[in-house]
Amino acid sequence: IAKDVETIKTKYGEQGRLHARVDAVPVWTDDEDASVVDIVFKIDEDKVYRIRNFDVHIAGDHPHTKTNLIRNLSPIQPGDLADPKKIHLLKRRLEGSQYFE
């Protein structure tokens, strides 16, 4: 069930719904022949978020080069849907680039 919840959250994230909440709620039904459990997914979609600005501020030697480097590493651009996976991917790329301390 946890995997299903994460899959649903991922799908909503791809649509720019950063703060979508998904809860799996078991609903027990009494049946004389067998006990049955239905899983109901309660979803709060939240609103759609988009990337508005992509500002890079770097002090030190060659800040222009580093600014372009960050923009080239980025899977997101202004106007894109705010996909949590892409935001996390950018963070990992920056951490793994070895250009920053």
C-alpha positions in Angstrom: 0.0 0.0 0.0 2.9 2.4 0.8 4.3 1.8 -2.7 0.9 2.6 -4.2 0.7 5.8 -2.1 4.1 6.9 -3.4 3.2 6.1 -7.0 0.1 8.3 -6.7 2.1 11.1 -5.1 4.7 10.9 -7.9 2.0 11.2 -10.5 0.6 14.3 -8.8 4.1 15.7 -8.5 4.7 15.3 -12.2 1.6 17.6 -12.6 3.2 20.3 -10.4 1.2 19.5 -7.3 4.1 19.8 -4.8 2.0 19.4 -1.7 -0.5 16.7 -2.7 -1.5 14.4 0.2 -2.5 10.8 -0.3 -3.8 8.7 2.5 -4.8 5.0 2.3 -7.7 4.3 4.6 -8.9 0.7 5.2 -12.7 0.3 5.2 -13.9 -2.9 6.7 -17.1 -4.5 5.5 -18.9 -7.1 7.4 -20.0 -10.0 5.3 -21.1 -13.3 6.8 -19.2 -15.2 4.1 -15.9 -13.4 4.5 -14.3 -10.3 5.9 -13.5 -7.9 3.2 -11.3 -4.8 3.4 -11.5 -2.0 0.8 -8.7 0.5 0.6 -9.9 4.0 -0.1 -7.3 6.6 -1.2 -8.1 10.0 0.2 -6.4 12.6 -2.0 -5.9 16.3 -1.4 -4.6 17.5 -4.7 -3.5 21.0 -3.7 -2.8 23.5 -6.4 -0.5 23.4 -9.4 2.9 25.1 -8.9 5.2 26.3 -11.6 8.8 27.5 -11.5 8.7 31.2 -11.7 12.3 32.4 -11.5 15.6 30.6 -11.7 18.1 33.0 -10.1 21.7 32.0 -9.4 23.9 34.1 -7.2 27.5 33.1 -6.8 30.3 35.2 -5.4 34.0 34.6 -6.1 36.1 33.7 -9.2 34.3 33.4 -12.5 30.7 33.7 -11.2 29.4 33.9 -14.8 30.8 30.5 -15.8 29.4 28.9 -12.7 26.0 30.5 -13.3 25.9 29.0 -16.8 27.0 25.6 -15.5 24.1 25.5 -13.0 21.6 26.4 -15.7 23.0 23.7 -18.0 22.8 21.1 -15.2 19.2 22.0 -14.5 16.4 19.8 -15.7 14.0 22.6 -14.8 13.4 26.0 -16.4 11.2 29.0 -15.7 7.6 28.1 -16.6 8.0 24.4 -16.0 5.7 22.5 -13.6 7.4 22.2 -10.2 8.1 18.5 -10.3 9.6 17.3 -6.9 11.6 14.6 -8.8 13.2 17.1 -11.1 14.0 19.5 -8.2 15.6 16.6 -6.3 17.5 15.7 -9.4 18.9 19.2 -9.7 20.0 19.1 -6.1 21.8 15.8 -6.6 23.5 17.1 -9.8 24.8 20.2 -8.0 26.0 18.1 -5.0 27.8 15.7 -7.4 29.3 18.3 -9.7 32.3 18.9 -7.4 32.2 22.6 -8.4 30.9 23.7 -5.1 32.1 23.1 -1.5 
